Amino acid sequence: MVKKNESTSTSALHERYEVVLMALSILVIVGVVAGLTLYPEQGKVVANSILSMLTNTFGSPMQLFTVLVLAFLVCISLSKYGDIRLGNSKPQYSTLSWVAMMFFCGNGAGTVYWAFLEWGYHFNAAPQLNGVPISEAMNYELAMAYTFFDWGPSAWALLCVFVLPFAYHYYIKEDSELRFSILCKYAMGEKAVRGLFGKVVDFIFIFAAVGSISITAGSSASTISAAIADLTGIPHTFTLTTSVLIGVALLYSASSFVGIEKGMRRISDSNVYLCMTLLGFILIAGPTQQIIDSMINSLGILAAEYPRMSLWTDPVARTGYPQNWTAFYLVYWLTFGPFTGLFVAKISKGRKIKEVVANMIISGSLGLILFFGIIGGYQQSLRMNGVLDIPKMLATGEAPLIATATVNSLPLAKIVMLVYLFVIVLFLATTLDAASFTLSSTVSKKLKATEEPNKFLKLVWCLVLVALPIAISFIGTDINTIKSIVLSTGLPLVAILIIIYVGFLRELVKDFGRVSREEIQRMGDLGGDAEVTPQEISKVEAS
């Protein structure tokens, strides 16, 4: 009798979840970390080879691909298809909450980390303008402009392009499965995605998501522990970093168990106000006019040079700058795409396609420009006045200390440090929440529009996401090696995305191709609980 119950329980588990996929994914990730532990030098060589191939061999096609993606998103949002409402109901979340969760879900914690470092790296690399060596003054300006470029419209386009197929599949096709592989069925058929191909696609998704978020968590935790050490005098050690990760995991768990509506939404809303407070104080306490001038000037450079920056391959001088920065970042954002796409699709019920595109590309870019512009502009003024040299600190390996050193240069430093700590901790908690939500959705076979993944399953994924950076830090594995291996999923993702879009665009034209913009707008303006389905569209066509 016990055996029968156990068998029934196991069978029910397999009916609800992709148990084998989850177990295999975790085993492979553990195996990669173990292999890098036993053979660190060989792993570094392999990882560097992968990164070189991605950025040098495929960097130029990736740059062109990104420009085409951005152009496509602009075109579809301006076309009649942009008026398609996802779910045809009132928006599930307020615009502030929706944009906040969208902004914090992906590389949110990494945003706070890189906002204090990015321009310094570009300053040290000294990008040329039209192939001509530049002065130090121009180096300051280009360093900020390239920071805006790396985290601007191109980056958000590579995230947004994954949202549309997920959202269309979930709300218009009303398919409750949210696995990455299932999106391929419109091009390859149901049988293909249920077989080995589908398992491989979902594994690539999980590997990229776990690796990317773990790297973000590790770098953020190191910065948080440095801030805590500065405030309390506790030594900045592995133990402190581990304690930070565990503490954030506990905060995440509290958020996760009350769900997106009461958990992540409220944390995201609170973090918006904290971020505005922190940035507002830096802007007022620092050289306000210089910071504003720097931001406006950098926006001008970005607007004038955007096509060149997007497609510059440096074919003559071969400095390696566009390969090491532009191409690297494009692949980096691409690995976040499926994870972010699934999450943003899930929280976008009631939004029109053009709203999703506009808010991701415009709101997302403006939020990051404010973040990077205010912090970077303030840091540049510190260097000009001989107070703090960020590029030098980066060159001497002091990256984890830069944020605390910057905050300590402000008035009321201890109070600002506490606000900064709250901001980055909440960033990391929301990132973990979104990641565990997405990964849990991927291994759940059915998930209704109003349903969230199993809370205990989300907790398991959170533990995996926290345990991996702890393990990497403990064994002393080179974080750049891990990053290179994670980025190796970039090329397969491009191929999978093309397959997905062949089917997605075919379905889009089949369902809405013969429906006028006015009819689509009328359907989208219905509101309430009415749902637009392909069947209803057929009735409209027939009439």
C-alpha positions in Angstrom: 0.0 0.0 0.0 2.9 2.4 0.9 4.6 1.5 -2.4 1.4 2.4 -4.3 1.1 5.7 -2.6 4.7 6.5 -3.3 4.3 5.6 -6.9 1.2 7.7 -7.2 3.0 10.6 -5.5 6.0 10.3 -7.9 3.7 10.1 -10.9 1.8 13.2 -9.8 5.1 15.0 -9.4 6.2 14.1 -12.9 2.8 15.2 -14.3 3.2 18.6 -12.8 6.9 19.3 -13.1 9.9 18.6 -15.4 11.7 16.8 -12.6 14.4 15.2 -14.8 15.1 18.5 -16.6 15.5 20.3 -13.3 17.7 17.6 -11.7 19.9 17.3 -14.9 20.3 21.1 -15.1 21.5 21.4 -11.5 23.8 18.4 -11.9 25.4 19.9 -15.0 25.9 23.3 -13.3 27.5 21.5 -10.2 29.6 19.5 -12.6 30.9 22.6 -14.4 31.9 24.2 -11.0 33.5 21.0 -9.9 35.5 20.8 -13.2 36.7 24.3 -12.9 37.8 23.5 -9.3 39.8 20.5 -10.3 41.2 22.0 -13.5 41.2 25.8 -13.1 44.0 26.6 -15.6 42.5 24.4 -18.3 39.1 25.9 -17.6 40.4 29.4 -18.0 42.0 28.6 -21.4 38.7 27.0 -22.6 36.6 30.0 -21.3 38.9 32.6 -22.9 38.7 30.7 -26.2 35.0 30.7 -26.0 34.9 34.4 -25.3 37.3 35.2 -28.1 35.2 33.3 -30.6 32.0 35.0 -29.5 33.4 38.6 -29.5 35.8 38.4 -32.4 34.4 35.9 -34.8 30.7 36.6 -34.2 30.9 40.1 -32.8 30.2 41.9 -36.0 27.1 39.7 -36.9 25.9 40.2 -33.4 26.1 44.0 -33.7 24.1 43.9 -37.0 21.6 41.5 -35.4 21.0 43.9 -32.5 20.3 46.8 -34.9 17.8 44.7 -36.8 16.1 43.6 -33.6 15.7 47.2 -32.4 14.4 48.3 -35.8 11.9 45.4 -35.8 10.6 46.3 -32.4 10.1 49.9 -33.4 8.3 48.8 -36.6 6.0 46.3 -34.9 5.0 48.8 -32.1 4.1 51.4 -34.7 2.2 48.9 -36.9 -1.4 47.7 -36.2 0.1 44.7 -34.3 1.3 47.1 -31.7 -2.4 47.7 -30.7 -2.9 44.0 -29.7 -3.8 43.9 -26.0 -2.3 41.0 -24.1 -5.2 39.3 -22.4 -7.6 42.1 -23.4 -8.2 43.1 -19.8 -7.3 46.0 -17.6 -3.6 46.0 -16.7 -2.8 43.7 -13.8 -0.4 46.2 -12.2 -0.1 50.0 -12.0 2.3 51.4 -14.5 4.8 52.3 -11.7 4.7 48.8 -10.3 4.9 47.2 -13.7 7.9 49.3 -14.9 9.6 48.9 -11.5 9.4 45.1 -11.6 10.5 45.1 -15.2 13.5 47.3 -14.3 14.5 45.3 -11.3 13.9 41.8 -12.6 16.9 41.1 -14.7 20.2 42.6 -14.1 18.8 44.8 -11.3 21.4 44.0 -8.7 24.1 44.3 -11.3 22.9 47.8 -12.2 23.8 49.1 -8.8 27.2 47.3 -8.9 28.2 48.5 -12.4 26.8 52.1 -12.0 29.9 52.8 -9.8 32.4 51.1 -12.2 31.3 51.3 -15.8 32.6 54.7 -16.9 36.0 54.0 -15.3 36.5 50.9 -17.4 35.7 52.9 -20.5 38.0 55.7 -19.4 40.9 53.2 -19.0 40.1 51.6 -22.4 40.1 55.1 -24.0 37.8 54.5 -27.0 38.8 56.5 -30.1 36.5 58.8 -32.0 36.4 58.1 -35.7 39.7 56.3 -35.4 41.5 59.4 -33.9 43.2 59.4 -30.5 41.3 61.6 -28.0 42.2 64.1 -25.3 41.5 63.4 -21.6 38.5 65.8 -21.7 37.0 63.8 -24.6 37.8 60.6 -22.8 35.6 61.7 -19.9 32.8 62.5 -22.3 33.1 59.3 -24.4 33.4 57.1 -21.3 30.0 58.3 -20.1 28.4 58.1 -23.6 29.5 54.5 -24.0 28.1 53.7 -20.6 24.7 55.0 -21.8 25.2 53.0 -25.0 26.0 49.7 -23.3 22.9 49.9 -21.0 20.6 51.8 -23.3 18.1 50.9 -26.2 20.2 48.1 -27.7 20.4 46.3 -24.4 16.7 46.6 -23.7 15.8 45.6 -27.3 17.6 42.3 -26.7 15.5 41.8 -23.6 12.3 42.9 -25.1 12.5 40.7 -28.2 12.0 37.7 -26.0 8.9 39.1 -24.3 6.6 39.3 -27.3 6.6 35.5 -28.2 6.1 34.6 -24.6 3.3 37.1 -24.1 1.5 36.2 -27.3 1.8 32.5 -26.6 0.4 33.0 -23.1 -2.3 35.5 -23.5 -3.5 35.3 -27.1 -2.9 31.6 -27.7 -3.9 31.0 -24.1 -1.4 28.2 -23.7 -0.6 27.8 -20.0 2.9 26.3 -20.5 5.7 28.8 -20.1 8.7 26.9 -21.0 11.2 28.5 -23.5 11.1 25.4 -25.8 7.3 25.5 -26.2 7.6 28.7 -28.2 9.3 26.7 -30.9 6.2 24.6 -31.6 4.7 27.2 -33.9 7.6 26.7 -36.3 8.7 23.1 -35.6 5.5 21.4 -34.4 4.4 19.9 -31.1 6.4 16.7 -31.5 9.7 18.4 -31.8 9.4 20.5 -28.7 8.2 17.5 -26.6 11.3 15.5 -27.6 15.1 15.9 -27.2 15.2 19.3 -29.0 12.8 20.8 -26.4 14.8 19.4 -23.5 18.0 20.9 -24.9 16.4 24.3 -25.5 15.1 24.4 -21.9 18.4 23.3 -20.5 20.2 26.2 -22.4 17.6 28.5 -20.9 18.2 27.3 -17.3 22.0 27.2 -17.7 22.1 30.8 -19.0 19.6 32.1 -16.3 21.3 30.3 -13.4 24.8 31.3 -14.5 23.9 34.9 -15.2 22.0 35.6 -12.0 24.6 33.8 -9.9 27.3 36.0 -11.3 25.1 39.1 -10.6 24.4 37.8 -7.1 28.1 37.1 -6.4 29.3 40.6 -7.5 26.5 42.3 -5.6 27.0 40.4 -2.4 30.7 41.3 -2.5 29.7 45.0 -2.8 27.1 44.7 0.0 29.6 43.0 2.4 32.2 45.8 1.6 29.6 48.4 2.6 28.7 46.5 5.8 32.4 46.2 6.7 32.8 49.9 6.2 29.8 50.7 8.4 30.6 48.2 11.2 34.3 47.6 11.1 33.7 43.9 10.5 36.4 42.4 8.3 35.4 42.0 4.6 35.7 38.2 4.4 34.2 35.2 2.6 32.2 34.6 5.8 30.6 38.0 5.6 29.8 37.7 1.9 28.2 34.3 2.5 26.2 35.7 5.4 25.0 38.5 3.1 23.8 36.0 0.4 22.0 33.9 3.0 20.4 37.0 4.6 19.2 38.2 1.2 17.9 34.7 0.5 15.8 34.9 3.7 14.4 38.3 2.6 13.6 36.9 -0.8 11.9 33.9 0.9 9.6 36.2 2.8 8.8 38.1 -0.4 8.4 34.9 -2.4 5.9 33.3 0.0 3.5 36.2 -0.3 3.7 36.2 -4.1 4.4 38.8 -6.8 1.4 41.0 -5.9 2.3 41.5 -2.3 6.0 40.6 -2.3 8.0 41.6 -5.3 5.6 44.4 -6.3 5.8 46.1 -2.9 9.6 45.7 -2.7 10.0 47.1 -6.2 7.8 50.1 -5.5 9.7 50.8 -2.3 13.0 50.5 -4.1 11.9 53.1 -6.7 11.5 55.7 -4.0 14.8 54.7 -2.3 16.7 54.9 -5.6 15.2 58.3 -6.3 16.2 59.5 -2.8 19.7 58.2 -3.2 20.2 59.7 -6.7 18.5 62.9 -5.7 20.9 63.4 -2.8 24.0 62.7 -4.9 22.8 65.1 -7.5 22.2 67.9 -4.9 25.2 67.2 -2.7 27.5 66.9 -5.7 28.3 69.4 -8.4 24.8 69.5 -9.7 25.4 71.6 -12.8 28.4 69.6 -13.9 26.4 66.3 -13.4 23.5 67.6 -15.5 25.8 69.0 -18.1 27.6 65.7 -18.4 24.4 63.7 -18.8 23.0 66.0 -21.5 26.3 66.1 -23.3 26.6 62.3 -23.2 23.0 62.0 -24.5 24.0 64.3 -27.4 27.1 62.2 -28.2 24.9 59.0 -28.0 22.2 60.5 -30.3 24.8 61.7 -32.9 27.0 58.6 -32.8 24.5 55.8 -32.1 24.6 54.2 -35.6 28.4 54.3 -35.6 28.7 53.0 -32.0 26.3 50.2 -32.8 28.1 49.0 -36.0 31.7 50.1 -35.3 34.0 47.1 -35.7 37.3 48.9 -35.8 38.5 47.0 -38.9 41.7 49.0 -39.5 43.3 49.9 -36.1 42.1 46.6 -34.5 42.2 48.0 -31.0 39.8 45.3 -29.8 37.5 47.9 -28.1 34.2 47.1 -29.9 34.9 43.4 -29.5 35.8 43.6 -25.8 32.9 46.0 -25.0 30.1 46.3 -27.5 30.0 42.7 -28.7 30.6 41.4 -25.2 27.8 43.4 -23.8 25.4 42.4 -26.5 26.0 38.7 -25.9 25.8 39.4 -22.2 22.3 41.0 -22.5 21.2 38.2 -24.8 21.8 35.6 -22.1 19.5 37.6 -19.8 16.8 37.8 -22.6 14.8 34.6 -22.2 14.7 34.9 -18.4 13.6 38.5 -18.5 11.3 37.8 -21.4 9.3 35.1 -19.5 9.0 37.2 -16.4 8.0 40.5 -18.1 5.4 38.6 -20.2 3.9 37.1 -17.0 3.4 40.6 -15.4 2.2 42.3 -18.6 -1.4 41.1 -18.7 -3.6 43.9 -20.0 -0.8 45.8 -21.7 -0.6 46.4 -25.4 2.4 45.2 -27.4 3.4 48.8 -28.1 3.3 49.6 -24.4 5.6 46.7 -23.6 8.1 47.8 -26.3 8.0 51.5 -25.4 8.4 51.0 -21.7 11.2 48.5 -22.0 13.2 50.4 -24.5 12.4 54.0 -23.3 11.6 53.7 -19.6 14.3 51.1 -19.1 17.0 53.1 -20.9 16.0 56.4 -19.1 16.1 54.7 -15.7 19.6 53.4 -16.3 20.8 56.7 -17.8 19.7 58.5 -14.6 21.4 55.9 -12.5 24.7 55.8 -14.4 24.7 59.5 -15.3 24.3 60.8 -11.8 26.7 58.4 -10.1 29.2 58.5 -13.0 29.0 62.3 -13.3 29.7 62.7 -9.5 32.6 60.3 -9.7 34.1 62.1 -12.6 34.1 65.3 -10.6 35.8 63.5 -7.8 38.6 62.5 -10.1 38.9 65.9 -11.6 39.3 67.5 -8.2 41.8 64.9 -7.0 39.5 63.3 -4.4 38.9 59.8 -5.7 40.4 58.2 -8.8 38.0 55.5 -10.0 40.0 54.4 -13.1 43.1 53.9 -11.0 41.2 51.8 -8.4 39.9 49.6 -11.2 43.4 49.2 -12.6 44.7 48.1 -9.2 41.9 45.6 -8.5 39.9 47.6 -6.0 36.5 47.3 -7.7 34.5 46.0 -4.7 35.6 49.1 -2.6 34.7 51.7 -5.2 31.0 52.1 -4.2 31.8 52.5 -0.5 34.6 55.0 -1.3 32.3 57.0 -3.4 29.5 57.1 -0.8 32.1 58.1 1.9 33.0 61.2 -0.1 29.4 62.5 0.3 28.0 64.5 3.2 26.2 62.5 5.8 28.1 59.5 4.5 26.9 56.9 7.1 23.2 57.7 6.5 23.7 57.6 2.7 25.6 54.3 3.2 22.5 52.8 4.9 20.2 54.0 2.1 22.7 52.5 -0.4 22.7 49.2 1.4 18.9 49.1 1.4 18.8 49.8 -2.3 21.3 47.1 -3.4 19.9 44.5 -1.0 16.4 45.1 -2.3 17.7 45.0 -5.9 19.3 41.7 -5.2 16.2 40.3 -3.5 13.9 41.3 -6.4 16.4 39.8 -8.9 16.4 36.5 -7.0 12.6 36.6 -6.8 12.2 37.2 -10.5 14.8 34.5 -11.3 13.3 31.8 -9.1 9.8 32.7 -10.5 11.1 32.3 -14.0 13.0 29.0 -13.4 10.1 27.5 -11.5 7.7 28.4 -14.4 10.1 26.7 -16.8 9.9 23.4 -15.0 6.2 23.6 -14.3 4.1 21.9 -17.0 1.0 24.0 -16.6 0.6 27.5 -15.1 -2.6 29.5 -15.4 -2.5 33.2 -16.0 -3.6 33.9 -12.4 -1.4 31.2 -10.9 2.2 31.4 -9.5 4.7 28.6 -9.4 5.0 26.4 -6.3 6.5 28.4 -3.5 8.7 25.6 -2.3 10.0 25.1 -5.8 10.9 28.8 -6.0 12.7 28.4 -2.7 14.8 25.5 -4.1 15.8 27.6 -7.1 16.7 30.5 -4.8 19.0 28.2 -2.8 20.7 27.1 -6.1 21.1 30.7 -7.2 22.7 31.6 -3.8 24.7 28.4 -3.4 26.5 28.8 -6.7 28.2 32.2 -6.0 29.1 30.9 -2.5 30.7 27.8 -4.0 32.5 29.9 -6.7 33.9 32.3 -4.1 34.9 29.5 -1.7 36.9 27.6 -4.2 38.4 30.7 -5.7 37.3 30.1 -9.2 37.9 33.0 -11.6 34.6 34.8 -12.0 35.5 35.8 -15.5 35.9 32.1 -16.4 32.4 31.4 -15.2 31.1 34.5 -17.1 32.7 33.3 -20.3 31.2 29.9 -20.0 27.7 31.3 -19.4 28.1 33.6 -22.4 28.7 30.5 -24.5 24.9 30.1 -24.6 24.6 33.3 -26.6 25.0 31.7 -30.1 22.5 28.9 -29.5 20.0 31.6 -28.2 20.3 33.5 -31.5 19.4 30.4 -33.4 16.6 29.5 -31.1 15.2 33.0 -31.3 15.1 32.9 -35.1 13.2 29.6 -34.9 10.7 31.1 -32.4 10.1 34.2 -34.5 9.5 32.2 -37.7 6.5 30.6 -35.9 5.5 33.7 -33.9 5.3 36.0 -36.9 3.4 33.3 -38.9 0.8 33.0 -36.1 0.6 36.8 -35.7 -0.2 37.2 -39.4 -2.6 34.3 -39.4 -4.5 35.6 -36.4 -4.5 39.3 -37.1 -3.2 39.8 -40.7 -6.6 40.4 -42.2 -8.0 42.4 -39.2 -7.8 46.2 -39.6 -6.1 48.4 -37.1 -9.5 49.8 -36.1 -10.8 46.4 -35.3 -7.7 45.5 -33.3 -8.1 48.8 -31.4 -11.8 48.1 -30.8 -10.9 44.6 -29.4 -8.2 46.1 -27.2 -10.5 48.7 -25.8 -13.1 46.2 -24.6 -11.4 45.9 -21.2 -13.1 43.9 -18.4 -12.5 40.2 -18.5 -13.1 39.7 -22.2 -10.3 37.7 -23.9 -9.3 38.1 -27.5 -8.7 34.7 -29.0 -8.0 33.5 -32.6 -11.6 32.1 -32.7 -13.1 35.6 -32.0 -10.8 37.1 -34.6 -12.1 34.6 -37.1 -15.7 35.7 -36.4 -14.6 39.3 -37.0 -13.1 38.4 -40.3 -16.2 36.4 -41.4 -18.4 39.4 -40.6 
